[in-house]
Amino acid sequence: MKFCIIFGSATCRRASRHIAKTQFIPVEGKLCGADSQSDVNTQKSFPTIKASQSETASICSGSLDGVEYSQRKEKGILKMTVPKTLAFCYLSILWQRETITLSDLLRFVEEDHIPYINTFQHFPEEMKLYGRDKGIFAIESWPDYEDIYKKSIEVATFLDLPRFPDVTEDCYLHPNILCMKYLMELNLPDEMHNFTCQVVKMTGIGEVNFLTFDPIAKMAKTVKYDVQAIAIIVVVLKLLFLLDDNLEWSLSNLAEKYNEKNKEDKPWFDFRKWYQVMKKAVDEKKQKWEQARAKYFWKSEKPLYHSSIDKSVVYKRREMVVNLQKQFSTLVDSIPVVVKKGPSSFQFSWTEEDTDRICFHGHSLQGILKRKGQSLTTKNSLYWLSTQKFCKSYCKHVTTYEESNFSLSYQFIINLFSFLLRIKTSLLHAEVSLIEKRLFKTKYSKTKKKSRSKKVRRC
């Protein structure tokens, strides 16, 4: 069986031509360049498989790739898998600087816009898969954000890819643009974008060198662009409303009174009403998502068989299952066929014309701000840090995240935003903490000095 890479879209196919200096073609189990013969010896390669006569003669062995994949992984050898293929697609999108984030890519997989589960169904007939090939393409779980993120760095490092194109302010992946996109999707006021831009500038996370992926660097890492943008919005919400289960509700009372008296003026943003609208919308979306996952049919229409002898048996069983399904469908009332929608970066849409749901895009933050000279500042002068405990290793990530230690408002926002990206709440909380650490450097240094002085006194 030929070594192949499955691309989910035409974009990935175009991007793959630019992702490396050479075009990769399979030759005897090796991944080598097509530009010149001299490149063949310099390229990293997969081990050549010398199959024995018993293996090649056996009808149950499958392809040479299937035999090699079943063997123990050697150190320094990267075997291509379906999740790594998805990571390769993400690298292609990142190289082209397309308007797709990693969370969008994984969501498109869940919505069956990109082949991932049972990908072999889309292979041509001449590519016969059986035996040990099943272990390569048998995927029984949805892709995980953190796993694909790590695999993309692993693949890029293995291929020795050069520095990726710069992520500048006019690029979709820049935090200023992504924050604007997520503010629209989360039904938050447009005026909040000024605060997100200020946070980006003060923390330095909008600089080109910080955002651009460089696989050949000493510590190769890429930015979680979508998670970072959402974390910035969380920080801004804490700056404005504190989110301590107290201040946000008192500010909501003021906004509600003002809006009742001044119905013709621009309404003030009411956090309580926003919470009610978003909770209802997310609960409905989450229920549909859980039902779709529960009803997902994991069995393929084109089943894999272990050998050519089993082929007839497997196809007979499959035909019997299809016939039973048709018989049961005639007994049950006919269900209307749901038209499959095309892929979209937006999961929620909010318009002023929608009478059922309130759109908060045009609402004002005037009730939350106060004028100080020629500038506006927040009435709230307090701020609580999401965490002060980071691991002692190089990564500097947050050690733990327990919901019971945080306010209900903060829990709601973290859960809401995490569902939007289909990520774990701990991952988003860690990103919020890292941004806060950049934003409040002096505050973190003071807490460290206090903790050190306490230890000295105890000694």
N, C-alpha and C positions, 0 to 999 in steps of 0.2 A: 504493500500500500504506500502510495506517495505521501511524503510529509506535506501537510497542507495547513494553511491558516484561513480560518473562516472569518470573513468580514461581514459585519452587520449592515453596512450601508455603502453607497457609492462614495461617500465622504471618506470613509476609512480606506477604501481602495486608492483614492487619489492621494491621501495623506501618506500611505505606506511607501509611495514612490519617493517621497522627500524625507522620510524618517531616518534614513542612513545614507552613507555615501555610495554604497553599492546595492545592487538588486540581489536579493537572496533567492537561490534556486537549490533544490535538493539534488545531491549527487551521492549515491551510495551511502545514504544515512548521514551525510555531512551537510552542514549549512555553510555554503561558501559563496563568494562573490562572483559576479558574471562579468566584471569589467576587464579583468586581466588574469592571466595564469599566475602571475606573481602573487596575487592576492589570496590564492587558494591556501598557501601554506601559512599565511598570517591570520586568517580568520579562525575564530573559535569554532570547534566542530563537535558534533555528536559522535560517539564511538561507533566505528564500523562494526556491523553485526556479521559474524561468520557463523551462520546457522549450520548445524549438522544435518546430515542426510535424513536422520530420523525426524528432525523438526520440520524440514521442508516437505518431507513426504507425508507428514501427518495432516489430515484434513481438519483437525481440531486446533492446530497451532495458530491459525490466523496469519496476519502479515508479519514481515520482519520487524516492523515497528511494534506490533503487539508483543512479540517475543522480547524485544529489548526493553519495553516499558515495564514488563512484569519482573525484570531483573532488579537487583538491589541498586539503588541510586549511588553512583560514585561521587566522590567529593569534587566539586568544581564543574560538574556536568548539570546543565539545566535542561530538563525534559519539558517539551511543550505540552500543555494540557489545555482543556477548554477554558478554565478560569484564566490561565496565562494568555490565551488567545484574546480574551476580553480585555485583559490588561494591555495587550499590544494594540488593540483597537483604541483604547483610551490614550495611549502614547501618540497614536496617529492623529487623533483629534487635538491633542495638546500641541503637537508640532504645527498643525495647520491653524491653531488658535480659533477653532470653530466655536460657535455659540452653543456649546453643549458642555455641561459639567459632568463630573463622575456620577453624581446622584441621579441626574437625568438619564445617563447611559444605563445604569442599573435598573431604573424604573421602566425604561423601554424594553429591557429584557423581560421583566415581570409581565408587561403588557403584550408580550409576544410580537413586538415590532422588530426585535433582533433575535435570530435563532440562537438558542443557548441550551435549553432542555431538548433532548432528542435531536441534536443537530444533524445526525446521520440521515434523517429523513429527507434532507435537502441535497444529499450527495447524488451524483449521477449513477446510473445503473451499473456502469463498469467498475465502480468502486465497491466491491463486495466486502462487507464487514462481517466477520464471524470469529468465534473463538476468543482469543485474548484481546482482540480489538475492542471488545465490549467494555473492558476496564478503562479504556481511554475516553470513550464518549458517553459512558453511563453516568449522567449527572442526576443526583437525587436531592439536590438542595439549591436554594436560590443564592445568587452571589452576594457576598458580604462586602460592605463598603471598605472596611479596614483591610480585609484580605486582598481585595483587588488593588487597593492603593499600594500595599506593600509589594505585591507581585509586579506592578508596573515599574517600581524602582528597581526591583531585582532584574527584570528583563532589560531595562535600559542600561543598567550597569554591566550586565553580561555582554550586551552588544557593543559596549564602548561607544555609545552614541555621544556626539558632541553637544555643546551647550544649545539648548532649545532657543527658538526665536524669542526675543524680548517681549515680556508682557508689559505693555505701556498703558498710559491712561485711556487711550482710545480702544483698548482691547476689551472684549466682553468679560474676560476673566479678572479684570482689575476690580478691586473691592468697591470702588465708587460706583461702577456700573452694576455690579452684582447686587449691591445694597439697594440700589434704586429698583431693580427687578423684584427683589424679595419684599421690599416695602409695598409694592403694588400688589403682590400676591397675598401678603399677609393683611391687607386691608388697613394699613397704617397711614397716618397723615403724610403728605408730600413734604411738609416742612421738616420732618425728621431727617431728611437726606442731608441737610446742612450740618447736622450734628454727627452723622456717620462719617462725612467727609473730614470733619475736624478730628475725630478719633483716629481715622486713617493717617492723617498728617502728623498728629502728635506721637503716635506709636511707631511711625516709620514703616508700616507694613505695606505701603503703597509704592515703595521704591522698586525700581526695575530689578536690581540685583537680588532683592528679597523674594520677588515673585517669580523670577525666571528659573526654570529647572535646568540644572547642570549635572548630568550623570557622572562626569569625569572628575567632579570635585571630591575632596577628601571625605566629606560626609554627605554623600548624595541624598538629597531629599527634595521633594516637591511640595508645594503648598496645597492644602485642602481648600481650594478656592471657595467652594460653596459653603463649607462649614465655617470658614473664616468670616465670610460676609454675614451669615446668620448670627455668629457670635458677636459681631460688631453691633448689630441691631439689639441684641440682648443687653449689651453694655449701655447703649444709649437709653433703653427703657429703664434701666436701673438709675441712670443719671437723672432722668426726668421724674420718675415715679417712685424710686427707691425700692419698690416691690417687697415691702416688709409686712404686708397684710394690714397696713394701717394708712399710710400716706396716700396710696393710690386710690383708696375708697373715699377719703376726705376730699381729695382733688376732684373726684367724680361727683361728689355732692355739690361742689361749687360750680362745676360745669353744667350740671343738670339745672340748677337754679338760674344760671345765666341764660341758658338756651330757652327756658320757659318764658323769661321776661323779654328776651330779644330774639324773637322767632324770625324776623326779617334779616338780621345780621348773619355774618358768617359764624356757624356754630363752633363752640369749643369742643375739643376732643374729650369724650367721656369714656374713661377706661372701663367702667362697669358695663356700659352698653356694648363696647367692643368685645369684651370678654364673653358676653351672652351670645352675640352674633357668631363669633368665631367658634365657640364651644359647640353650638348647634351644627355649624357647617362641617367641623372636623369630625364630630361624632357620626354624622351621616356618611362622610367620606370613608372613615375608618371601618364602619359597618360593611359598606360595599367592598372594601379592600379585603376584609377578613372572609366575607362570603366567596369572593372570587378565588382566594387562596384555598378555601375549603373545597370548592367545586373543581379545582384544577385537575385535569386528567393527565396523570403522569405517564400512563402507558402510551407508547408510540403507535401510530397507525402502520408504521413499517418496522416490525419487530426485528431485533437482533437474534440470530440463532448461533449456537455454539459450533455447529459443523454443518456441512452440506447435507448430511444424513438427516439432521433434525429439521431441515428447512421445511419439508412438506408438513411435518407434524405441527410446527409453530404456526404456519400460515393457515392450516385447518382450524386450529384453536382460535386464531384471530378472526377468521371468517364466522365461526360459531358465535363469538362475542358480539360481532357487528349485527348478526341476524337477531340475536336476543335483544339487543338495544332497539332495533327497529320494531320488534314486536311489542316491547314495553311502551315505546313512544306512541304507538297507535291506541293503546289502552288508556293512556293519560291524555288529558286535554292538550291540544296543540299550544305550544308556547311560542310567542312571537320571537322571531330571530332578531337578536340585537346587532345592529350595524356596528362594526368595529371602527372606532374613530382613529384618525391619524395621530401620530406622535406629536406632542406639544410640550414645551418647556413649562407651561403654566398648568397647574392643577386646579387653581381657584381663579375665578374672574369676577370682578366687582365693577359695576357701572352705576351711574346716577339714575339711569332709567329703571333699574330693578327696584320695584316697589316692595318686594317681599323681604329683601335684606338691605340693611343700611350700608352705604358706601362712605368710608371715613377718609378718603383720599383728600378731599377739599376742606376738611376740618382744621381748625386753628389750634395752635399750642399756646395761645395768648394767656390762658388761665394758669399755665404752668411756668411761664417766663416772667421776668421782671426786667425793667430797663435800668442799666447801670452805665451812665454816661451816654455814649453813642452806640453801645452794644447791648444785646439781650443776654441775660444769664438765667439759670434755673432758680426758681424759688427754693428748691430743695438743695441745701448745702451739705447734706449727709451722703455717705456712700458706704456700703458694706462689701467687703471682698468675698468673692465666692470661695476662695480657699487661701490658706497661707502655708500649706504643706505640699512641698514638691519632693519628688524622689531625688536621691543624692547622685544618681547616675547622670550621664551626659545629656539625656533627653529632657530633663527638667519637667517632666509631666506631673500632673496631679496624682496623688497616691490613691485616694478613694473618693467615691461619691455616693452618699446615702441621702435619699430624698427626705427622710424624717428630720434631717438637720437644717432644712431650708423652708422658707415660707411657702404657703400654698400658691400664691401668685407666681412665684419663681418656678415652682414645680409645673404649673400649668403651661407657662411659656416654654420651658425646656422640653416638655412632652409634645407640645404643639409643633414647635420648630423641628424637633427630631423626627416626628412623623412626616413632616414635609419633605425631609431629605432621606427618609427611611434609614436612619442611623440610630445607634444606641445613645441614650441620654447622657451616659458618662463621657462619650466622645465629644459631644457639644459642650458639656460643662467644662471639660478639660481645655477646650479651645477658648472659652470665655475667660477662664483663669489665666491663660497665657497672655491674652490681650490686656487683661487688668494688670498683670505683672509689668507689662511694658508701659501702661498708662500711669500707673502709680508706683514708680520706682522708689521714690523716697518713703512712701508708706510701707512698702515691703521691707526696705532696709531698716526702718525703725523697729518693725516687729521682730526682725532677726536679731537686732542688737538687744532688745528686751529679753528675748528667749535665751540668748547667750549669757546675759547678766544674771538671770535667774539660776542658770545651771552653775555659774561660778559661786553664787551665794550658797547654793545647796552643798557644793563641795566644801 
